[in-house]
Amino acid sequence: MMEISTSGLERGDPLDFWSQTVLKRMSIERRGKGDAPFHARLRRVAGDAGEFWDHFSTSIRVERSQQRCRADKGDEIYVGLVLDGRSEVSFDDSRLLLRAGDVYVTDFAQPIRANWLEHRELGVVFQRSAGRQSVGRLAQGGAVKLLISHLRALATEMSALSSDERRIAVDIAVRFARLVLAGDVARTMERDRPSLLAATRQLIAQRHADPELTVESLATALGCSRASLYRAFEHEPAGVAAAIWAARLRHARDLLLAEPATAIGSVAFRSGFLDQANFNRMFRREFGMAPGEFRQMAETGNASSR
């Protein structure tokens, strides 16, 4: 556990000290001469999956510009709980007024401006596992309440824990935060069916050769229900299960063309089929001929036009 504070700072500007030691991702706005002296404290505990922060400061304005984002390629996510005080945070054109009890997410790949009044926050920082994260206030469902409870307990009991206990407790907090974000993405996609449809098609394109890829495993990977997937595909020419099989058959067709010496059983297995007889039947239904016939026609230059 590491603690950094402006208390007892013998020389130098507390804002400069804080900028160089803590707020390295941000630019601090200089304050007027009449403002009260700046004071801040950070308790920081590292786990294997991320870090826990217990942060207090008096009033301060900070900014993370687009240029800063491009320069340091921020690849971290912060999920924070406002414990006391108030803050104003802006992401692009969106402005949030945060009060005690609010939970919000910041993606350091995106610009942010913040006007922090005297406040205290608890939060976790961890590496992103996917593309850009939606930013802003999080709705307080069950997973968010679990995260809040765990963060509060960490802040209260941290000093009484051993180093191993702290590390495990921080990793649990990160897992709760990831659970919260996964649920938030799922709710967003369920409201936006085109986004869910696009995400599903992308995952099928990446994993169709896995014979264990099913509607159920797709829903789990996307953090949504099977019913949501079925609804996303209800106006498409084929359903979600059919989309998986169609991707496998296209992959098999391409392998037959690209690797004329490869055994048909191997082509079937590498395309996600565990049963060659089923592969032969489905291939004939899709392309009008058996895989062997397709390959023979390809060798004579006729199959490629299909």
C-alpha positions in Angstrom: 0.0 0.0 0.0 1.3 3.4 -1.0 0.2 6.8 0.4 1.0 10.1 -1.3 0.0 13.4 0.3 0.7 17.2 0.0 0.7 17.4 3.8 4.1 18.4 5.1 5.4 19.5 1.7 8.3 21.7 2.7 9.0 23.4 -0.6 7.5 23.6 -4.1 4.0 24.1 -5.4 1.5 21.4 -4.2 -0.2 21.5 -7.6 3.1 20.8 -9.4 3.9 18.0 -6.9 0.5 16.5 -7.5 0.8 16.8 -11.3 4.1 15.0 -11.3 3.4 12.3 -8.9 -0.4 11.5 -9.3 -2.3 13.2 -12.1 0.2 12.2 -14.8 -2.7 11.6 -17.3 -4.1 15.1 -16.8 -3.1 18.7 -17.2 -3.9 20.8 -14.1 -5.4 24.3 -14.6 -3.6 26.9 -12.6 -5.7 28.6 -9.9 -6.1 32.2 -8.9 -4.1 33.8 -6.1 -7.1 34.1 -3.8 -7.9 30.4 -3.8 -7.3 28.3 -0.7 -4.1 26.2 -0.6 -4.4 23.0 -2.5 -4.4 19.8 -0.5 -4.7 16.1 -1.6 -4.1 12.6 -0.5 -4.0 9.3 -2.4 -3.9 5.7 -1.0 -3.0 3.3 -3.8 -3.0 -0.5 -3.6 -2.0 -2.8 -6.4 -3.5 -6.1 -7.2 -2.7 -8.5 -10.1 -5.6 -7.2 -12.2 -5.5 -3.5 -11.4 -5.2 -0.9 -8.7 -7.5 0.5 -5.9 -7.5 4.2 -5.3 -8.7 6.1 -2.3 -8.4 9.8 -3.3 -9.2 13.1 -1.6 -8.5 16.6 -2.9 -9.6 20.2 -2.4 -11.0 22.1 -5.4 -9.1 21.6 -8.7 -9.7 21.7 -12.4 -8.1 19.2 -14.7 -8.2 18.2 -18.4 -7.1 15.3 -20.6 -6.9 16.6 -24.1 -7.3 14.7 -27.4 -3.6 15.4 -28.0 -2.7 13.9 -24.7 -4.8 10.8 -25.5 -3.0 10.3 -28.8 0.4 10.9 -27.2 0.2 8.4 -24.3 -2.3 6.0 -25.9 -4.2 5.6 -22.7 -5.3 2.0 -22.4 -6.8 2.1 -18.9 -10.3 2.3 -17.5 -11.3 4.0 -14.2 -14.5 3.1 -12.4 -15.0 5.5 -9.4 -17.4 6.0 -6.6 -17.9 9.6 -5.3 -17.8 9.1 -1.5 -18.1 12.7 -0.4 -18.4 16.1 -2.1 -19.4 17.0 -5.6 -17.7 17.1 -9.1 -18.5 18.2 -12.6 -17.1 15.9 -15.3 -17.4 16.4 -19.1 -16.8 13.9 -21.9 -17.0 15.5 -25.3 -20.4 17.3 -25.2 -21.8 15.3 -22.3 -21.6 17.0 -18.8 -22.2 15.1 -15.6 -22.8 16.6 -12.2 -21.6 13.9 -9.8 -22.7 13.7 -6.1 -22.0 11.4 -3.2 -23.1 7.9 -4.1 -22.6 8.3 -7.9 -20.5 5.7 -9.8 -19.0 6.7 -13.1 -16.5 5.3 -15.7 -13.7 7.1 -17.4 -11.8 5.7 -20.5 -8.4 7.2 -20.6 -8.4 6.8 -24.4 -10.9 9.6 -24.6 -10.7 13.3 -23.6 -12.1 14.4 -20.3 -12.5 17.7 -18.4 -13.2 17.8 -14.7 -14.0 20.5 -12.1 -13.5 18.7 -8.9 -14.8 20.5 -5.8 -13.5 19.3 -2.5 -14.3 15.6 -2.7 -13.2 12.0 -1.9 -13.5 9.1 -4.4 -12.9 5.4 -4.2 -12.2 3.5 -7.5 -10.3 0.9 -9.5 -8.0 1.3 -12.5 -7.4 -1.6 -14.9 -6.4 -2.4 -18.5 -9.2 -2.4 -21.0 -10.0 -5.8 -22.5 -11.9 -4.5 -25.6 -12.4 -1.4 -27.7 -13.4 2.0 -26.4 -15.6 2.0 -23.3 -18.8 4.0 -23.0 -18.1 6.7 -20.4 -20.4 8.5 -17.9 -22.6 7.7 -14.9 -23.6 4.1 -14.3 -27.1 3.1 -13.4 -27.2 1.6 -9.9 -28.4 -2.0 -10.4 -27.4 -5.0 -8.4 -23.8 -5.3 -9.7 -23.1 -1.6 -9.1 -24.4 -1.9 -5.5 -22.0 -4.9 -5.0 -19.1 -2.8 -6.3 -20.0 0.1 -4.0 -20.2 -2.1 -1.0 -16.8 -3.7 -1.8 -15.1 -0.4 -2.4 -16.4 1.0 0.9 -15.2 -2.1 2.8 -11.8 -1.9 1.1 -11.4 1.7 2.2 -12.4 0.9 5.8 -10.5 -2.4 6.3 -7.4 -1.9 4.0 -5.0 -1.1 6.8 -6.0 -4.3 8.8 -5.4 -6.6 5.8 -2.2 -8.5 5.0 -0.4 -7.7 1.7 -1.9 -10.9 0.1 -5.3 -10.1 1.4 -5.1 -6.6 -0.1 -4.0 -7.9 -3.4 -6.9 -10.4 -3.6 -9.4 -7.8 -2.4 -8.3 -5.4 -5.1 -8.6 -8.1 -7.8 -12.2 -8.8 -6.5 -13.0 -5.1 -6.9 -11.7 -5.1 -10.4 -13.8 -8.2 -11.2 -16.9 -6.4 -9.8 -16.1 -3.4 -12.0 -15.7 -5.5 -15.1 -19.0 -7.2 -14.3 -20.7 -3.7 -14.0 -19.2 -2.6 -17.3 -20.2 -5.8 -19.1 -23.8 -5.4 -17.9 -23.8 -1.7 -19.0 -22.6 -2.7 -22.5 -25.2 -5.4 -22.7 -28.0 -3.1 -21.8 -26.8 -0.5 -24.3 -26.6 -3.1 -27.1 -30.0 -4.6 -26.2 -31.5 -1.1 -26.6 -29.6 -0.7 -29.9 -30.3 -3.8 -32.0 -28.1 -2.8 -34.9 -25.1 -2.6 -32.6 -25.9 -6.0 -31.1 -26.3 -7.5 -34.6 -23.0 -6.1 -35.7 -21.2 -7.3 -32.6 -22.7 -10.8 -33.1 -21.7 -11.0 -36.7 -18.1 -9.9 -35.8 -17.9 -12.6 -33.1 -19.2 -15.2 -35.5 -16.6 -14.2 -38.1 -13.9 -14.6 -35.5 -15.0 -17.8 -33.8 -17.1 -19.8 -36.4 -14.4 -22.5 -36.7 -14.9 -23.4 -33.0 -17.3 -26.3 -32.8 -18.4 -25.2 -29.3 -19.7 -21.8 -30.6 -23.5 -21.8 -30.1 -26.2 -19.3 -29.5 -25.7 -19.7 -25.8 -22.0 -19.2 -25.9 -22.5 -16.1 -28.1 -24.9 -14.6 -25.6 -22.5 -15.3 -22.8 -19.6 -13.7 -24.6 -21.7 -10.6 -25.5 -23.2 -10.3 -22.1 -26.8 -10.5 -23.3 -29.6 -13.0 -23.2 -30.4 -15.6 -26.0 -33.8 -13.8 -26.4 -31.9 -10.6 -27.2 -29.9 -12.3 -29.9 -33.0 -13.9 -31.4 -34.7 -10.5 -31.5 -31.7 -8.9 -33.1 -31.9 -11.4 -36.0 -35.7 -11.5 -36.3 -35.8 -9.2 -39.4 -32.7 -10.8 -41.0 -32.9 -13.4 -43.8 -31.5 -16.1 -41.5 -31.5 -16.5 -37.7 -28.5 -16.4 -35.4 -27.9 -20.2 -35.4 -28.2 -20.3 -39.2 -25.6 -17.4 -39.4 -23.1 -19.6 -37.5 -23.6 -22.6 -39.8 -23.4 -20.4 -42.9 -20.1 -18.9 -41.7 -18.7 -22.5 -41.2 -19.9 -23.6 -44.7 -18.3 -20.6 -46.3 -15.1 -21.3 -44.5 -15.2 -24.9 -45.7 -15.8 -23.9 -49.3 -12.8 -21.5 -49.2 -10.6 -24.3 -47.7 -11.7 -26.7 -50.5 -10.7 -24.1 -53.1 -7.4 -23.1 -51.4 -6.2 -26.5 -50.3 -7.1 -29.1 -52.9 -4.9 -31.8 -51.3 -6.4 -31.5 -47.8 -8.7 -34.4 -46.7 -12.4 -33.4 -46.7 -12.6 -34.7 -43.1 -9.9 -32.3 -42.1 -11.7 -29.4 -43.9 -14.9 -30.2 -42.0 -13.1 -30.3 -38.6 -11.2 -27.0 -39.3 -14.5 -25.4 -40.2 -16.3 -26.3 -36.9 -18.0 -29.6 -37.9 -17.4 -32.6 -35.7 -19.5 -35.0 -37.9 -18.4 -35.4 -41.5 -21.7 -36.9 -42.6 -23.5 -33.9 -41.2 -21.0 -31.6 -43.0 -21.6 -33.4 -46.3 -25.3 -33.1 -45.9 -25.3 -29.4 -45.0 -22.7 -28.6 -47.7 -24.9 -30.3 -50.4 -28.0 -28.4 -49.2 -26.1 -25.0 -49.3 -24.1 -25.4 -52.5 -26.1 -28.1 -54.4 -23.3 -30.7 -54.5 -21.2 -32.8 -52.1 -17.8 -31.4 -51.0 -15.9 -33.9 -53.2 -17.9 -32.9 -56.3 -17.3 -29.2 -55.5 -13.6 -29.9 -55.3 -13.6 -31.8 -58.6 -15.4 -28.9 -60.3 -13.0 -26.4 -58.8 -10.1 -28.4 -60.3 -11.7 -27.9 -63.8 -12.3 -24.2 -63.1 -16.1 -24.4 -62.9 -16.8 -24.3 -59.1 -15.3 -20.8 -58.5 -18.1 -19.2 -60.4 -20.7 -20.4 -58.0 
